[in-house]
């Protein structure tokens, strides 16, 4: 089990490199409180194992600032910065477990706590937050099977959806409309497709029927007088 849990894919500014204070290798009791990032004989190794069981080791070169910044917190306890990505050696970009081991001139060998790296939502639920996150982030393919569904699930899902009978009625209406839409009627509809607004139009005369060949009012009056 991990000693400390971190959010994966997050830049970490102060990761402990030692579980206990670093101790002098001469008297075996004095705390080493002045180790620097470029200490003589310093060999810092990052040990990492994935949740799938693949283990790796990576040498880490501490710096005096930025990625892998080496800091003495106090009383022989030291930390280092781990970037989320883009680092020259290690990054906090994979779920799993990791720990440091190290040696340096005049110092007994040491190791860090074991760190667990997991999704931030898990840490928020189990450590940082007051409630568990019960929202489903994703489902694997075929996660829901017919056997896992409740007996009336299909009925509940279909509730409110169009029934087969209702769709059949709509289909009949469509068939009837298609049967009524003859080629001649389609032609009439095409003639209605004119540009402009027929209501309150300024060129209404262009839509009038040609009545130039019909009898005029005066001609009809003359016929009426006969």
N, C-alpha and C positions, 0 to 999 in steps of 0.2 A: 504494500500500500504506500502511496506517495505521502511524503511528509508535508509537502506544500503543493497546492493546486494553483495553476496559472491559466488565464484565458489564452487559447491558441490564437495565432495570427495577430498578436498584439506586441508592440514594442515594450520591452521590460527594462526599466532603468536601473533596478537594484536587485540582482539575483545573487543570493549568498553563494560564495564559493567554498565555504567551510562550515561544517556542522558544529564543531567545537572550536575554541580559540586556537590559532596556530601557536605551536609550542617549540621552544628552542631545542635543538637536538643535542646540546651539550649537557645541560642540567635537567632536561626533561620536565621542567615545571614553569619556566619563565615564558610569559606570553610575548609573541613577536608582534610588535605594534608599529613597526616602521617599514614593512615590506612595500616596495614600489612596483609599478607595473613592469619595469624592466629589471627586476631583481636578478642577481646572479644565480644561474642554475635553475631559473624558474621554468617549469614544464607543466603547463595546464592542459588537461585533456577533458573533452566533453564526451561522455558516454551516453548513448541514446538507444532506446529499444522501442520499436513501434508496437502497437496493440496486436500486430500480426506476428510478433516474435522476431523481427529482423533487427539485429544489433549492429551499431557502428560506433567508431571512435574518431574524434576530430580534434586535432591540436588547435588551441586557441591562443592567439597572441594578444595580451592585454594592451590597452592604450591609455593615454593620459586624458582622453576626451572623446566624445562621440561613441560610435559603436565599440563595444568591448572596453568601455571606460572602467578602470580599476579604482576602487575607492576603499579606504579604511574607515569602517563605520565606527569602530571603537573597541578597545579591549581585545585586540587580536582577531576581530571579525571583519571580513572583507566581502565586497560585492563586485559584480561586473554587470555591464549593460549588454543585453541581447536584443538585436533588432528584429523586427517582424519579418523583414525580407531585405535582400540586397547586401547582406553582410559578406565579408571576405571569407568567413569560415562557417559559423553556425548561425541559424535563424530560427525564430519561433514561428514555424510555418507548418508543423506536422503534429498530429495527435500522438501521444505516447508518453514515455517516461525517460527522464534524463538526470544525470548527476555529474559533477566535476570530481576529478581526482588530480592531485598535484604534488609536486616536490619542488624544493628550492634549497639553495645552499644555506646551511645553518638551521634548517627547519625540518621537523619531523613530517613524513608524508601525511597527507590529509585527504578527506573527501567531503563533498557537500551533502546537504539533505537530498533526498530523492524528490524530484519535481514531477508532477503530473500535468500534462497539457491536454485540455479538452475544450469543447465549445463553450463560449461565454454564457450561453443560455443555461447551461448546466450549473455553472458556478453561481449565476444569478439566482437560480432556484434553490440551490442547496446551501449557499453561503451568504451571498450579498442581499438576496431578497427575502421577503416575508412569506411568499407563496410559491408553489411549484408552477412552472410554465407547462400548461396542459395543451397548448396549441400544437397541432400536428404540422411539422415542417414539410414532410414529404412521405410518400408511400412507395414502397418497392413494387415492381411489376408483379401483377397477379396476387397482391397482398390480400385483396378481398375476393373470396371464393364463394360459390353458390352455397356451399355447406355452412359457411360462416354467417350468412344472412339470416335474419329472423324470418320466421314463416310468413308474416304479413308485411315484410319489407317492401316487396314489389307493389303491393296494394297501396301502401303509404306513398311510395315514390310516384305512382301513377295518379294519385289523388289530385284532382285539379287539372290534369292533362286531358287533352282531347281523346275521347274514346273512339274505338273503331267504328261504332255506329254513327257518331257525329261526323267523323271524317268521310264516311260513306255518303252522308247527306250532302256534304260540300262537293264531293266528287260528282254526284248526280247533277247538282246545279251547274257545275263547270261543263259537264257533257251537254246539258241542254243549251247553254249559251253557245257552245261551239257549233251545235247543230243549227241554231238560228242565224249564225253569222255566215250568211251566204256570200258569194263573191260580189253580188250586186250591192248588198248591204255594206260590205267592206269598202266598196267604191264610194258609197255615200259618206262613210266616215272619213275617208281620205280627203274628200272635198271640203270637209269642215276644218282641215288642218291649214289654216291661213295665218299669215303673220299679222301681228297687231291686235289691238283690243277692239272687238266688234262693238262693244257698248261705248257710247259717247265718242265714236270715232269721227275724225275729220274727213275721212275718205269713204264715207258710207256708200256714195254713188257707185263705187267700184264693185260693190257686192250686190247691187240691184239687178233684177232680171231685165233682159232686153225686151222692151215693150214698144219699140219703134214701129213695129208692123201692125199694132192694134189700132182699132178705130178710135178717133178722138171724140171728145165730148160734143164738139160742134157737129161732127158727122153723124153721131147718133141722134142729135136733136133734129137734124134735117130729115133723117129717116123717120123719126117719130111724127114729123109734120105731114108726111105723105098720106 
